[in-house]
């Protein structure tokens, strides 16, 4: 808290510096800057419509990422600030100035002084300035075309140097001061330009907007048209390749009679699977029937040979075999497409021959019994059944063997076609993908072209540039003046703060206690002059009262009390302090004895210390000892050395310090040694010749009690919400 109070009082002490010095510096800066050229600023806003504007891409549902949107806006910023754009602005602005400028009168194009400056330096190209037409716009365009035609890449060419030399208003450095920025995340670009000629500011922005639109359209449309031409040429070339590969594929399919290779190969595989299953099934039936037939023939013995040699048996058996073979052909060769009535007729004929064969066997009655008289009917019926089954399986195997040869030919036919078709279809697919990719790219380029056309139409000036009537630097002058004022104020504060921190003058209580490490008990003000001298006596009395009030608290009530006044240097005001506190003690009823080494006849200061005997003052009796105060003024420690018994056999030691002088390291060493010699006897500092504000830290508010002084005192004591009673003059 004491540091806050210290800073408040520091500011109050340097209040006149804080008020007057920054104000003087600010006025000087404002006065000096009043003669500087005034700058004029013009602004305009351009709506691009690239992101939020309606175009073909957005209507078709195609969206762009934030990165793409940022890149698009950056491209616009780069186009408007590119050297190519600014160079065209430079030549067009120079042509406009030369056509519309007036050497004797300021106009909306240029000041007369600036026109004379530019005109006088362009003597070599005066013949390029065309003013033959009554229409200044035509003159301006002709002048611009003359400048462009005259320009060559030669450092000695004047037109070439208009943009690159240090020619004001139209050179590269001047035009690069044009500020272009995007307003937030919107589609709007803000363009701002500042210079000391309002006409040039206005005309530069008008030309820049027009040139920006031209450069943007030339760049975007030129790039897109080249891309579209490339895609169309590629689309035509790849289309021919695609058509050739498709024709080759078609010819190969016709040549090999393949309509759908995958379906046909699946059908062949299915037929082969069915063939394999039927073949093994028929082969199994063939072997089973043959085995059973042979077993039954063994049981029938000679009867089987008789039956097999029978003409009817041979006839019907042959017919059954022939019919089974035809039915197998109809079953396993579906591609032959035998009509269903024919198949039904063959089935009926087969059943008829089976029945006829059974009846023929029944007529052979002599074989109904064997030689043992056992009936052969059941055996013969089973044997006949197996014979028929055997013939059926035999016919099917014959047909299936032929089918096997046919299936092998199918595989031989389809096997090489598959790989060839794959290669030809892959070639067609590759060309088709290329064609579609180029077609998509061409469509995207065409959409992009239309979108650019719409976006170019969206490049609209929201806020037209205005002709500045008032300079924009007035506010800057004010801001600079305020900045100088604040800078001076801060500089003064830090300057005095550093001085105060480094200063070893004990001008106030805070500094005295910080530097010495000891408490301050009292403070006496210096003698004021002029109108304030009427308060000198009041200040002295208040300081003496405060010191005596504090000193009494250290007195012993049962004996006389001795107060030592010491100092490091002579002339620090010990006699003055002794006189004032002696008067105060006397008024309070104390019997005061004043002893000063200056009142003795000894000229040697050390002799006074050695001859001093305080016990002689205790001869009047012990009853009044408690009301007796002995104030002893010793010579300065620079001239004489005090002993420990002098400093310890007293009630209080007061170190008098002149607050106007520097507290040196030697002073601190003397004080610390004196403090050690005092042992348990208190020693305090008394500041003399202080200013009124420093004395108020101990004595309280001192007159005059004006409103401002009372307000500052309350603030310095951090009584921010206090409601103190008003003080009256002493």
Order of alpha helices (4+ residues) and beta strands (2+ residues): alpha-alpha-beta-alpha-alpha-alpha-alpha-alpha-alpha-alpha-beta-beta-alpha-alpha-alpha-alpha-alpha-alpha-beta-alpha-alpha-beta-alpha-beta-alpha-beta-alpha-beta-alpha-beta-alpha-beta-alpha-alpha
